[in-house]
């Protein structure tokens, strides 16, 4: 029987929307029925067999996505759920899981800390504890089958003043497109087996 999967996304400047569409295409190529929808237009999603929730990391994971999952966690708890996070800053994790949740990190986007015993603010922001741990605590009823962490894009002209200051003084990341489509497609291709 064909599984019906929803890829629901929130986006700040369009980058995560393009990643969500790419994930949908990869899943469709694997004989999976897929709908890709923006978070604001979901409506009733109970007919789906599994879910992928994609959103950017902006100081924390996208506020609207966190609020949606917190409000709907009990309805989603019995079905397979995966999280996709686009971000600029990601610390290389030694483990391939966090708190029992499998984690896929784009290997071309991870950074090794200068001193693992003493992380600077940018490194702390890119740690799995910050990227995943806080979300697992905020939405405890959902245990994702996988979390995919991928580079996003940065266009300073699309940020508000606070965002520009945060990037300049905390994250200290150059502008550009850091999405690795091969890694995104590899992760997406692994999801149908995890959503059995």
KEVOTOR-859492 format. One line per 5 residues: number of its first residue (from 0); for each residue x, z, y of C-alpha. Coordinates in Angstrom, 1 decimal. Layout:
residues N
NUM> X,Z,Y; ...
end
This chain:
residues 196
0> 0.0,0.0,0.0; 1.3,-0.9,3.5; 2.0,2.0,5.7; 0.7,2.0,9.2; 3.2,3.4,11.7
5> 2.8,4.2,15.4; 5.8,3.9,17.7; 4.8,5.9,20.8; 7.1,5.9,23.8; 7.6,7.4,27.2
10> 10.0,5.7,29.6; 11.6,6.4,32.9; 12.8,3.0,34.0; 11.9,0.7,31.1; 15.0,1.1,28.9
15> 13.3,3.3,26.2; 10.3,0.9,26.1; 12.7,-1.9,25.1; 14.2,0.3,22.4; 10.7,1.2,21.1
20> 9.8,-2.5,20.9; 13.0,-3.2,18.9; 12.2,-0.4,16.5; 8.8,-1.8,16.0; 10.2,-5.3,15.3
25> 12.6,-3.9,12.7; 9.8,-1.9,11.0; 7.5,-5.0,11.0; 10.3,-7.0,9.3; 10.3,-4.4,6.5
30> 6.6,-5.1,5.7; 5.3,-2.1,7.7; 2.3,-2.4,9.9; 3.4,-1.2,13.3; 1.8,-0.6,16.7
35> 4.0,0.1,19.7; 2.2,2.0,22.5; 3.1,3.8,25.7; 2.4,7.5,25.5; -0.2,7.4,28.3
40> -2.5,5.0,26.4; -2.5,6.5,22.9; -6.1,7.7,22.4; -6.9,8.7,18.8; -3.9,8.2,16.5
45> -5.2,9.9,13.4; -5.4,6.6,11.4; -1.6,6.2,11.3; 0.4,7.2,8.2; 3.5,8.1,10.2
50> 4.8,8.4,13.8; 7.9,7.7,15.8; 8.0,9.3,19.2; 10.6,7.8,21.6; 11.6,9.1,25.0
55> 14.6,9.4,27.2; 16.6,12.6,27.8; 16.2,13.4,31.5; 17.8,16.9,32.0; 15.6,17.8,29.0
60> 13.7,15.4,26.7; 11.0,13.6,28.7; 8.5,16.2,29.9; 5.4,14.1,29.1; 6.5,13.6,25.5
65> 7.3,17.3,25.0; 3.8,18.2,26.4; 2.1,15.7,24.2; 3.8,16.8,21.0; 3.3,20.5,21.8
70> -0.5,19.9,22.4; -0.9,17.8,19.2; 1.6,19.4,16.8; -0.9,20.8,14.4; -2.6,17.4,14.0
75> 0.8,15.8,13.3; 2.3,18.5,11.1; 1.1,17.0,7.8; 2.4,13.5,8.5; 5.9,12.1,8.7
80> 7.3,12.1,12.3; 10.6,10.9,13.7; 12.0,11.4,17.1; 14.0,8.8,19.0; 16.0,10.0,22.0
85> 17.8,7.7,24.5; 20.5,9.4,26.5; 23.7,9.1,28.4; 25.7,12.0,27.1; 26.0,12.9,23.4
90> 28.5,15.3,21.8; 29.8,14.2,18.4; 28.2,16.5,15.8; 30.2,17.5,12.7; 27.0,17.7,10.6
95> 24.5,15.0,9.9; 21.6,17.4,10.3; 20.5,20.1,12.6; 18.4,23.0,11.4; 17.5,21.0,8.3
100> 16.5,17.9,10.3; 18.5,14.7,9.5; 20.2,13.4,12.7; 21.5,9.8,13.3; 24.0,9.5,16.2
105> 25.0,6.1,17.6; 28.7,6.2,16.5; 29.7,4.1,19.6; 28.2,6.6,22.1; 29.4,10.0,20.9
110> 32.1,12.0,22.7; 34.4,14.5,21.2; 34.6,17.8,23.2; 37.9,18.6,24.9; 37.7,22.2,23.6
115> 35.0,22.8,20.9; 35.1,26.5,21.6; 34.5,26.1,25.3; 32.1,23.3,26.3; 31.8,22.2,29.9
120> 28.3,21.7,31.4; 28.2,18.0,30.5; 29.2,18.7,26.9; 26.6,21.5,26.6; 23.9,19.1,27.9
125> 25.0,16.6,25.1; 25.1,19.1,22.3; 22.6,19.0,19.4; 21.4,22.4,20.4; 20.3,21.1,23.7
130> 19.1,17.7,22.5; 17.2,18.8,19.4; 17.2,22.6,19.1; 15.1,23.2,22.1; 12.5,20.7,21.0
135> 12.2,22.1,17.5; 11.5,25.5,19.1; 9.0,24.1,21.5; 7.1,22.2,18.8; 7.6,24.3,15.6
140> 4.8,22.8,13.6; 6.6,19.4,13.4; 9.7,19.0,11.3; 10.9,15.5,11.9; 12.1,13.4,9.0
145> 14.8,12.1,11.3; 16.1,12.2,14.9; 17.8,9.1,16.2; 20.1,9.6,19.2; 21.1,6.4,21.1
150> 22.7,5.4,24.3; 20.4,4.4,27.1; 20.9,2.8,30.4; 21.8,4.1,33.9; 20.8,2.4,37.1
155> 21.3,4.9,40.0; 19.0,2.8,42.2; 16.1,3.8,40.0; 16.7,7.6,40.2; 15.4,10.1,42.7
160> 17.8,12.2,44.8; 17.7,15.1,42.3; 18.5,12.7,39.4; 21.3,11.1,41.3; 22.9,14.5,42.0
165> 22.4,15.6,38.4; 24.2,12.5,37.1; 27.0,12.6,39.7; 27.9,16.3,39.4; 26.8,17.4,35.9
170> 26.7,14.3,33.6; 29.3,12.3,35.4; 28.4,9.1,33.7; 29.0,5.5,34.9; 26.2,3.1,35.4
175> 25.4,0.5,32.8; 23.6,-0.4,29.6; 24.8,1.7,26.7; 22.2,0.7,24.0; 23.7,-0.3,20.7
180> 21.1,-2.6,19.1; 22.8,-2.7,15.7; 22.7,1.2,15.5; 19.1,1.2,16.6; 18.1,-1.4,14.0
185> 20.1,0.4,11.3; 18.2,3.7,12.0; 14.8,1.9,12.3; 15.5,0.2,8.9; 16.0,3.5,7.2
190> 12.7,5.0,8.4; 10.2,3.5,5.9; 11.9,5.3,3.0; 11.8,8.6,4.9; 8.2,8.2,5.7
195> 7.0,7.9,2.1
end
